[in-house]
Amino acid sequence: MLLKKITVASCVALAAGCSAQPAADASASNTPNAAAAPGNDDQHRSNQVNGRHSAQVEDSARDGNAVSSKNTTTTSPDNHSVMSECGSAKMKLECTAKSEACDASTLWIESGTAPRRVAAKPSGMEKYTPTGLACATSKQGDHLFIVQYGELPFGCKFCEWFHLYDQSGKPLTASSPAVIQMDGRDPTQAQTPNNTEFDVLSKKMQLDDPEIHYVN
């Protein structure tokens, strides 16, 4: 799996190539880093994440940032692991496949004095595999991990879900259901990965557009 390091915004355009179904123009998004479900308007997104949830997420994102403000993501020489130092925490994405192709991986979180542990998958991503990692910074200087998920090892009919994690390794967004129908399209064709909550929260916190690093 030979994937370049690209930004979250670039992934919107790539989603059309990965998906077997037609996708809308990425310019529909109003933010540079939003990986939104094409065709869903702001009102639809607002119904997915209410104000109270957003406030809780913002508080969670700020936890630990007063101690450290690191933002460094690097890929190992063999491309089998990615390490992200983000705020006061670290995440590591490791290829755990037994074959040459990286079709299985493990996402680790190190935070505070707690031992390294496997980070939980967001709701809706239980059957999917983490493939990319980055650290995003909000306009206020808060740090969040961005983790990209894909369909490995099954293929890439829908291959680009994005999720935000706080400093403790807690997923802040969900994709339930994982695939949604695009508004105003033929229901037999127009499906897309559900990145609605990611898009809403990215806009809410005014996150920058970091480079995604992949394992392969």
Order of alpha helices (4+ residues) and beta strands (2+ residues): beta-alpha-alpha-alpha-beta-beta-beta-beta-beta-beta-beta-beta-beta-beta-alpha-beta
